Amino acid sequence: NILATWTSFKALGREGHQALVGHTVEISEHLKACINACKQYGFCIANQEPFGCDIFLRCYPPGIDPDATYRMELNDDDSLRNYTDYNNKFAKWLIANKSQGDEGIALSKSSAAFYTNTGKPMVALRIYPLNPYITAESAQILVDRLVKAKTEFDSIR
C-alpha cells in the first residue's frame, strides 16, 4: 500500500504522517486489549504479535476455549474447516445485519489472514483502525458492538 503511504506523507508532511501512524498503532493496541478482555465471548486475535495495525480476529461458538482452539487449528485441518465455516457464517451475518446505520460495525473478512502450519488459509475478521478520528472510547464501542452482535448471532444459530 505504498501509494496510500506516499499520499499521506505528501498531504500531512513528515510529522503529520508520523502522528497518524503512531495514533493508529496506539489504537490498534487498545483494540487488542479490549478484545482480549472479551475472550469469554469466543474471540481470539490471530496476530497477537505486532503485525502492523491490522487486527485479525477469529471467532468461536460459545463454550469453546478460543486460544486453545486457535492453536489446535494451526495443525488440525478438520478443526480449521469446522471453525472457518463458523467464521464465514458469522461474517456473512454480520455484514448483512450489522453494517448499516448509526450502530453499524465496519470491518471486513480476510479469506487468508494467515496460513496454518499445514499450509491452509485461515479466514478471519479484519479490523483496520486507520481512521484518524477513532478514539479509545470509539474503539471500546466497536468491541462492545461486536460482543453484542456475536451474542445475537449465537442465539439464533
C-alpha positions as a Python dict, from the first residue, in 0.01 Angstrom:
ca = {
    (1, 'N'): (0, 0, 0),
    (2, 'I'): (285, 229, -89),
    (3, 'L'): (66, 475, -281),
    (4, 'A'): (-151, 542, 26),
    (5, 'T'): (159, 590, 238),
    (6, 'W'): (313, 829, -15),
    (7, 'T'): (-13, 1026, -47),
    (8, 'S'): (-45, 1050, 332),
    (9, 'F'): (315, 1163, 362),
    (10, 'K'): (271, 1428, 90),
    (11, 'A'): (-59, 1555, 233),
    (12, 'L'): (36, 1556, 602),
    (13, 'G'): (410, 1605, 591),
    (14, 'R'): (660, 1400, 789),
    (15, 'E'): (534, 1494, 1135),
    (16, 'G'): (169, 1458, 1038),
    (17, 'H'): (231, 1116, 887),
    (18, 'Q'): (426, 1007, 1196),
    (19, 'A'): (140, 1125, 1417),
    (20, 'L'): (-112, 928, 1208),
    (21, 'V'): (97, 611, 1221),
    (22, 'G'): (158, 649, 1594),
    (23, 'H'): (-212, 704, 1660),
    (24, 'T'): (-303, 400, 1451),
    (25, 'V'): (-60, 174, 1638),
    (26, 'E'): (-184, 308, 1972),
    (27, 'I'): (-550, 247, 1880),
    (28, 'S'): (-466, -99, 1746),
    (29, 'E'): (-304, -194, 2077),
    (30, 'H'): (-604, -55, 2266),
    (31, 'L'): (-843, -256, 2047),
    (32, 'K'): (-638, -571, 2111),
    (33, 'A'): (-660, -512, 2486),
    (34, 'C'): (-1038, -461, 2464),
    (35, 'I'): (-1082, -776, 2256),
    (36, 'N'): (-855, -981, 2483),
    (37, 'A'): (-1075, -877, 2774),
    (38, 'C'): (-1370, -1043, 2593),
    (39, 'K'): (-1230, -1391, 2534),
    (40, 'Q'): (-1529, -1542, 2714),
    (41, 'Y'): (-1735, -1445, 2407),
    (42, 'G'): (-1519, -1662, 2182),
    (43, 'F'): (-1275, -1407, 2038),
    (44, 'C'): (-912, -1478, 1959),
    (45, 'I'): (-671, -1234, 1797),
    (46, 'A'): (-478, -1433, 1540),
    (47, 'N'): (-195, -1179, 1522),
    (48, 'Q'): (-102, -1121, 1886),
    (49, 'E'): (249, -1023, 1785),
    (50, 'P'): (297, -682, 1624),
    (51, 'F'): (187, -711, 1262),
    (52, 'G'): (109, -357, 1163),
    (53, 'C'): (-216, -201, 1272),
    (54, 'D'): (-449, -468, 1130),
    (55, 'I'): (-621, -699, 1376),
    (56, 'F'): (-723, -1042, 1250),
    (57, 'L'): (-999, -1184, 1468),
    (58, 'R'): (-1107, -1548, 1482),
    (59, 'C'): (-1446, -1617, 1640),
    (60, 'Y'): (-1565, -1938, 1804),
    (61, 'P'): (-1900, -2072, 1924),
    (62, 'P'): (-1997, -2043, 2292),
    (63, 'G'): (-1823, -2283, 2527),
    (64, 'I'): (-1508, -2311, 2315),
    (65, 'D'): (-1170, -2203, 2453),
    (66, 'P'): (-1064, -1958, 2180),
    (67, 'D'): (-689, -1964, 2245),
    (68, 'A'): (-660, -2343, 2270),
    (69, 'T'): (-880, -2390, 1965),
    (70, 'Y'): (-682, -2139, 1762),
    (71, 'R'): (-357, -2323, 1847),
    (72, 'M'): (-521, -2655, 1754),
    (73, 'E'): (-641, -2516, 1418),
    (74, 'L'): (-284, -2434, 1321),
    (75, 'N'): (-214, -2809, 1291),
    (76, 'D'): (-556, -2971, 1250),
    (77, 'D'): (-725, -2918, 913),
    (78, 'D'): (-1057, -3067, 1028),
    (79, 'S'): (-1083, -2820, 1317),
    (80, 'L'): (-978, -2538, 1088),
    (81, 'R'): (-1250, -2630, 836),
    (82, 'N'): (-1515, -2653, 1109),
    (83, 'Y'): (-1437, -2317, 1270),
    (84, 'T'): (-1373, -2146, 936),
    (85, 'D'): (-1730, -2236, 844),
    (86, 'Y'): (-1844, -2070, 1168),
    (87, 'N'): (-1634, -1759, 1095),
    (88, 'N'): (-1767, -1736, 739),
    (89, 'K'): (-2128, -1762, 858),
    (90, 'F'): (-2074, -1504, 1131),
    (91, 'A'): (-1903, -1262, 889),
    (92, 'K'): (-2182, -1301, 633),
    (93, 'W'): (-2449, -1248, 901),
    (94, 'L'): (-2259, -953, 1048),
    (95, 'I'): (-2228, -776, 713),
    (96, 'A'): (-2593, -845, 624),
    (97, 'N'): (-2736, -743, 962),
    (98, 'K'): (-2498, -509, 1142),
    (99, 'S'): (-2313, -297, 888),
    (100, 'Q'): (-2569, -20, 835),
    (101, 'G'): (-2685, 280, 1032),
    (102, 'D'): (-2560, 457, 1341),
    (103, 'E'): (-2500, 127, 1520),
    (104, 'G'): (-2318, -29, 1225),
    (105, 'I'): (-1996, -226, 1252),
    (106, 'A'): (-1742, -160, 979),
    (107, 'L'): (-1492, -438, 925),
    (108, 'S'): (-1405, -690, 659),
    (109, 'K'): (-1330, -1058, 625),
    (110, 'S'): (-995, -1182, 508),
    (111, 'S'): (-1002, -1512, 322),
    (112, 'A'): (-636, -1578, 404),
    (113, 'A'): (-526, -1369, 702),
    (114, 'F'): (-262, -1631, 775),
    (115, 'Y'): (-166, -1978, 668),
    (116, 'T'): (-161, -2268, 911),
    (117, 'N'): (134, -2498, 971),
    (118, 'T'): (-27, -2734, 718),
    (119, 'G'): (-42, -2460, 454),
    (120, 'K'): (-418, -2395, 469),
    (121, 'P'): (-554, -2038, 461),
    (122, 'M'): (-711, -1907, 781),
    (123, 'V'): (-1018, -1686, 749),
    (124, 'A'): (-1053, -1401, 999),
    (125, 'L'): (-1244, -1082, 1053),
    (126, 'R'): (-1019, -787, 979),
    (127, 'I'): (-1026, -469, 1181),
    (128, 'Y'): (-825, -192, 1015),
    (129, 'P'): (-811, 106, 1254),
    (130, 'L'): (-651, 363, 1023),
    (131, 'N'): (-919, 628, 1076),
    (132, 'P'): (-753, 932, 1238),
    (133, 'Y'): (-1078, 1009, 1422),
    (134, 'I'): (-1106, 680, 1610),
    (135, 'T'): (-1059, 721, 1984),
    (136, 'A'): (-1011, 479, 2271),
    (137, 'E'): (-1379, 531, 2352),
    (138, 'S'): (-1497, 455, 1999),
    (139, 'A'): (-1266, 152, 1987),
    (140, 'Q'): (-1436, 19, 2301),
    (141, 'I'): (-1776, 86, 2143),
    (142, 'L'): (-1671, -121, 1839),
    (143, 'V'): (-1574, -413, 2062),
    (144, 'D'): (-1896, -380, 2264),
    (145, 'R'): (-2096, -391, 1939),
    (146, 'L'): (-1903, -697, 1823),
    (147, 'V'): (-1980, -874, 2152),
    (148, 'K'): (-2348, -784, 2122),
    (149, 'A'): (-2364, -894, 1758),
    (150, 'K'): (-2188, -1223, 1823),
    (151, 'T'): (-2415, -1297, 2119),
    (152, 'E'): (-2718, -1232, 1896),
    (153, 'F'): (-2573, -1448, 1616),
    (154, 'D'): (-2504, -1734, 1857),
    (155, 'S'): (-2858, -1715, 1996),
    (156, 'I'): (-3019, -1762, 1651),
    (157, 'R'): (-2767, -2008, 1508),
}
